[in-house]
Amino acid sequence: MLERKFEIFDPATAELMRAAYHDVCSALRDCNDQEREAVANCIIELVRKGERNRRSLAQAALARLYPDKHG
C-alpha cells in the first residue's frame, strides 16, 4: 500500500517520504492501519505543497494529525 502511494514521486522524494512516514509511525508507537493511511496521505499532501525536509515532514504530519499532543 505505502509503496503504491509514494511511487508516483521520483525515487529520492519517495525515499524521503518513506523515512518521514517511519519517523511518524515510530513516534506514535502503536499505529493502526487507519492512522498509517492518514500519515501517508498527510505526507503526500505536504510534499505536493513543496516540503522536502524529512524532519519538517514528520513534525508537520504529527502536528496536523495529533494537534493536542504534537502541535
N, C-alpha and C positions, 0 to 999 in steps of 0.2 A: 504494500500500500504506500508506504513512505517513498520508496524508490520511484514509483509512478508519479507521485505528486511533484517531486523535485527534478525529474528527468527532463522537463521542458526547458530547464536552465542550462547554461554552459557548465562543463564539469567542475570548474573551480568554484562557481557560485553554488552549485548543488552540494559540493563538499562542505562549504561554509554553512549552508543551511542545515545539513545533517549534524554538523558539530554543534550549532546553536540549539537545534532540536534536542540533542542528547544532553546538553547542558541544562536545558529547562526541565526535562524529564528527571534528571538526576537531582535537581533542586527540589522537585516535587516529591521525590521518593516513590510513593505509591501512586502511579499514574494509570488510570483505566483507559480503555480504548477510546471513549468519548473525549477525554481530556487530551489524549495523544493527537487525535484528529483536530481538535481545536488549536493545539500548539502548532501543528504543521500548517494549518490554514493561516494562522496569525503570522507565522514566519514568512510564508509566501506573500502575504499582503505587504508586509514590511519591505521585503526585497523588491517587490514590484514598485514600491514608492521610492526605491533608491538606496536603502540601507545595505551596507556591505561590511559591517563590522560585527564579528561574532559575538562579542560581549554585549554590544548595543542591541543586537537582535534578541538575545536571550533575555536581557533585562527588560526590554520593551514588551516582549511577549508575556513575561511574568506580570508586569505592571498592568497590562491590558486585561489579562485573563483572571488575575487574582489581585485586584487593586487594594483590598484590605490587608493583604499580607506582604505585598511586594511593591506597592505604589509609592 
